[in-house]
Amino acid sequence: MVHESIPHTHFKRPPDQRVSVQTIGADDRREITRRKLNIAWIPLFQDVDEDAIGEILSGCKILLLPAGATLLKAGETNRNVYVLLSGEAVAHIDVSLGPDAGIRISKGEYLGELSAIDGKPASALVLAVTDTRVLVVPGKVFWDRLMVLPGIAKNLMVTLTERMRRTNDQAIKAKQQQLELIHIRKELDVARQLQTSMVPLQRPLFPERQDIELCGFMEPASDVGGDLFDAFFVDHRHLFLCIGDVSGHGIAAALFMARTIGLLHILAMNTLRPDEVLVSLNNRLCDGNDTNIFVTIFCAYLDLESGLLVYSNGGHCPPILSRGGQVELLAIPKGALVGAFSGMHYSSMEHELMPGETLFCYTDGVTEAQNGGGEEFTEDLCMAVLSRLGGLALPTLLDSIRQEVASFTCSNVLEDDCTMLALRRPAKPG
């Protein structure tokens, strides 16, 4: 076995992989003749004079390719026909379709004949799937000498027909998958519209009321997300509000989010105690939750006449209070993740929301957003922004915080769903 350059080929390989080259000589031809299965098993050479084949293949190279090596590259000139003596290769017409979209080339099959016919560049990227032995037949030898042997032309047509049928089957399958993806994309568009309709995105909320300012923001990291927020009046003076973050992303999280919102609308109307809401919500979400998805939630009732905020928490981020440039985290009760374990107990706390004071709620997609160095936006940075901008109108404030996150990460693309909810009691005139 020797190592040498390969004439008339454009074989490419990773720099850390060695490709061995062998030459078929007289001893190999005698061995081919003596042991007929050495060549006759190859469909192209079936029922063809093996002595003649051995003579014609004299001087041809045999490549020993390691798994992952490149045999042909799309767009490059090729003047050879390649016959796989052992191992397996794959031909990729379009690498963007993924590894499963390639055409498998198995032991005994050949490739490269089309570009060797018309002289045009190769149309596919061909990679060795396993360690592979490949017979390299120069195009001139293949067409001028092998093709004139009785039986070769017929074998060539048979194998080409079989490959065309297999390629057609793969093309039909790829088209079906493409149509399925288009259908899924349409379904996701509908799901995103439905999910958006579940949360109150009017800015600001309840513009007709003079005793409350409220605004929400939700931006999923993918087509559909697992974050949620809501706010509605249970009677003329009590406002229920909540913000939550479902574990995971995508369709499963979106469905769990929809179920959570639906249950909250029912449960919150039957009590003014947020801890009771979380107890009931937790037990119902645990029922039949074989997927082990859960949600973190902060929820509260605000008495608009007194400013009393009664709240409970199930594993969610602590809200931030802002007033006159002063900011602090709201003390929250400990509470387990909602939907993870049935029978959990939740407690509540109270805070008097003063006129001009803002309650800022958020999901961890805000505070855990990372920059290129892996540093997080953090609660401290969020509080610093609120200290500077806390007096802005709530829609402007939420947009400004989102822009601060984008500036910090140097990207408008989210790694996690980003949701915010801000509540303010207007300052009294004078």
Residue pairs with C-beta under 8 A, 6 or more apart in sequence:
1 20
1 21
1 22
2 21
2 22
2 23
3 18
3 20
3 21
4 21
6 21
6 61
6 63
6 136
8 79
8 80
8 138
9 78
9 79
9 80
9 136
10 72
10 73
10 76
10 77
10 78
11 19
11 63
11 70
11 71
11 72
12 70
12 73
12 76
13 19
13 65
13 69
13 70
14 68
14 69
14 70
17 66
17 68
17 69
18 66
19 63
19 64
19 65
19 66
19 69
20 63
20 64
21 61
21 62
21 63
21 64
22 61
22 62
22 64
23 59
23 60
23 61
23 62
24 54
24 57
24 58
24 59
24 60
24 61
24 62
24 135
25 58
25 59
26 58
28 54
29 51
29 54
29 55
29 57
29 58
30 54
31 38
32 38
32 39
32 50
32 53
32 54
32 57
33 50
33 51
33 54
36 50
39 45
39 50
39 53
39 54
40 46
40 50
41 108
42 83
42 85
42 108
43 108
43 109
43 155
43 158
43 159
44 83
44 108
44 110
44 152
44 155
44 156
44 159
45 53
45 152
45 155
46 151
46 155
47 151
47 155
48 149
48 150
48 151
48 152
48 155
49 149
49 150
52 149
53 146
53 149
56 141
56 145
56 146
56 149
57 135
57 137
60 135
60 136
60 137
60 138
60 141
61 135
61 136
62 85
62 133
62 134
62 135
62 136
63 71
63 132
63 133
63 134
63 136
64 131
64 132
64 133
65 71
65 87
65 128
65 131
65 132
65 133
65 134
66 128
66 131
67 128
67 129
67 130
67 131
67 132
68 127
68 128
69 127
69 128
69 132
70 125
70 126
70 127
70 128
71 82
71 89
71 126
71 127
71 128
71 134
72 78
72 82
72 91
72 111
72 112
72 122
72 124
72 125
72 126
73 122
73 125
73 126
74 92
74 93
74 121
74 122
74 123
74 124
74 125
75 121
75 122
76 121
76 122
77 115
77 119
77 121
77 122
78 112
78 115
78 116
78 121
78 122
79 115
79 116
79 119
79 138
79 139
79 140
80 112
80 116
80 136
80 137
80 138
80 139
80 142
81 110
81 111
81 112
81 113
81 116
81 137
81 138
81 139
81 142
82 110
82 111
82 112
82 126
82 134
82 135
82 136
82 137
83 108
83 109
83 110
83 134
83 135
83 137
84 105
84 106
84 107
84 108
84 109
84 110
84 111
84 132
84 133
84 134
84 135
85 107
85 133
85 134
85 135
86 107
86 131
86 132
86 133
87 107
87 128
87 129
87 130
87 131
87 132
87 133
88 104
88 105
88 106
88 107
88 128
88 129
88 130
88 132
89 104
89 105
89 111
89 126
89 127
89 128
89 129
89 132
89 134
90 99
90 102
90 103
90 104
90 105
90 126
90 127
90 129
91 102
91 103
91 105
91 111
91 124
91 125
91 126
92 101
92 102
92 103
92 124
92 125
92 126
92 127
93 101
93 102
93 103
93 123
93 124
94 101
95 125
97 174
101 170
101 174
102 127
103 124
103 163
103 166
103 167
103 170
104 129
105 111
105 126
109 159
109 163
110 159
111 126
112 122
113 142
113 156
113 160
114 120
114 123
115 121
115 122
115 123
116 139
116 142
116 143
117 139
117 143
137 146
146 152
147 153
147 156
188 223
188 224
188 251
189 223
191 223
191 224
191 251
191 254
192 220
192 223
192 224
194 258
195 220
195 224
195 225
195 254
195 257
195 258
196 218
198 228
198 257
198 258
198 261
199 216
199 218
199 228
199 229
199 230
199 261
200 216
200 229
200 230
200 231
200 232
201 216
201 218
203 215
203 216
203 394
203 395
204 213
204 214
204 215
204 393
204 394
204 395
205 214
205 215
205 216
205 231
206 212
206 214
206 233
210 426
211 304
211 425
211 426
212 239
212 302
212 304
212 423
212 424
212 425
212 426
213 394
213 422
213 423
213 424
213 425
213 426
214 231
214 239
214 241
214 394
214 421
214 422
214 423
214 424
215 394
215 395
215 397
215 398
215 421
215 422
216 229
216 231
216 398
216 419
216 420
216 421
216 422
217 398
217 399
217 402
217 418
217 419
217 420
217 421
218 225
218 227
218 228
218 229
218 417
218 418
218 419
218 420
219 402
219 414
219 417
219 418
219 419
220 226
220 227
220 249
220 414
220 417
221 249
221 365
221 414
221 415
221 416
221 417
221 418
222 249
222 250
223 250
224 250
224 251
224 253
224 254
225 249
225 253
225 254
225 257
225 417
226 245
226 246
226 247
226 248
226 249
226 253
226 254
226 256
226 257
226 295
226 417
227 243
227 244
227 245
227 246
227 257
227 363
227 365
227 417
227 418
227 419
228 242
228 243
228 244
228 245
228 246
228 257
228 260
228 261
228 295
228 419
229 241
229 242
229 243
229 244
229 361
229 419
229 420
229 421
230 240
230 241
230 242
230 261
230 264
230 265
231 239
231 240
231 241
231 242
231 421
231 423
232 239
232 240
232 265
232 268
233 239
233 240
234 240
234 268
234 269
234 272
234 301
237 303
237 304
237 305
238 272
238 301
238 302
238 303
238 304
239 301
239 302
239 304
240 268
240 299
240 300
240 301
241 299
241 300
241 302
241 361
241 421
241 423
242 264
242 268
242 297
242 298
242 299
242 300
243 297
243 298
243 299
243 316
243 361
243 362
243 363
243 419
243 421
244 257
244 260
244 295
244 296
244 297
244 298
244 316
244 338
244 363
245 295
245 296
245 316
245 363
245 364
245 365
245 417
245 419
246 253
246 254
246 256
246 257
246 260
246 293
246 294
246 295
247 253
247 293
247 294
247 295
248 293
249 416
249 417
252 291
252 293
253 293
256 285
256 291
256 293
256 295
256 339
257 295
259 285
260 281
260 285
260 295
260 297
260 338
260 339
263 280
263 281
263 284
263 285
264 277
264 281
264 299
267 276
267 277
267 280
267 281
268 277
268 299
271 277
272 301
272 310
273 301
273 310
273 312
273 348
274 299
274 300
274 301
274 310
274 311
274 312
274 346
274 348
275 312
275 333
275 346
275 347
275 348
277 299
277 312
278 297
278 299
278 312
278 314
278 335
278 338
278 346
279 344
279 345
279 346
281 297
281 338
281 339
282 314
282 336
282 338
282 339
282 341
282 342
282 344
282 346
283 342
283 343
285 294
285 295
285 338
285 339
286 339
286 340
286 341
286 342
287 342
289 339
292 340
293 339
294 315
294 337
294 338
294 339
294 340
295 314
295 337
295 338
295 339
296 314
296 315
296 316
296 317
296 337
296 338
297 313
297 314
297 315
297 316
297 338
298 311
298 312
298 313
298 314
298 316
298 317
298 318
298 319
298 332
298 361
299 311
299 312
299 313
300 309
300 310
300 311
300 312
301 309
301 310
301 311
302 308
302 309
302 353
302 423
303 309
303 310
304 425
306 352
307 352
307 353
307 354
307 355
307 425
308 350
308 351
308 352
308 353
309 350
309 351
309 352
309 353
309 359
310 348
310 349
310 350
311 330
311 332
311 348
311 349
311 350
311 351
312 333
312 335
312 346
312 347
312 348
312 349
313 332
313 333
313 334
313 335
313 346
314 335
314 336
314 337
314 338
314 346
315 335
315 336
315 337
315 338
316 332
316 363
317 361
317 362
317 363
317 364
317 367
317 379
318 329
318 330
318 331
318 332
318 379
319 329
319 330
319 332
319 359
319 360
319 361
319 362
320 327
320 328
320 329
320 330
320 359
320 360
320 362
320 379
320 382
320 383
320 386
321 327
321 328
321 329
321 330
321 351
321 357
321 358
321 359
321 360
322 357
322 358
322 360
322 386
322 387
322 390
323 354
323 356
323 357
323 358
323 390
324 356
324 391
325 387
325 388
325 390
325 391
326 387
327 383
327 386
327 387
327 390
328 383
329 379
329 383
330 351
330 359
331 349
331 351
332 349
333 346
333 347
333 348
333 349
334 347
335 344
335 346
335 347
336 344
336 346
353 359
353 423
353 425
354 425
355 425
355 426
355 427
355 428
356 424
356 425
356 426
356 427
357 424
357 425
358 386
358 390
358 394
358 397
358 422
358 423
358 424
359 422
359 423
359 424
360 382
360 386
360 420
360 421
360 422
361 420
361 421
361 422
361 423
362 382
362 419
362 420
362 421
363 416
363 417
363 418
363 419
363 420
364 416
365 414
365 415
365 416
365 417
365 418
365 419
366 377
366 382
366 401
366 405
366 418
366 419
366 420
367 376
367 377
367 378
367 379
367 381
367 382
368 376
368 377
368 416
369 376
369 377
369 405
369 408
369 409
369 414
369 415
369 416
369 418
370 376
370 377
370 409
370 415
371 408
371 409
371 410
372 409
372 410
377 404
377 405
377 408
377 409
381 404
381 408
382 401
385 400
385 401
385 404
386 397
386 401
389 397
389 400
389 401
390 397
392 400
394 422
394 424
397 422
398 420
398 422
401 420
402 418
402 420
405 418
406 412
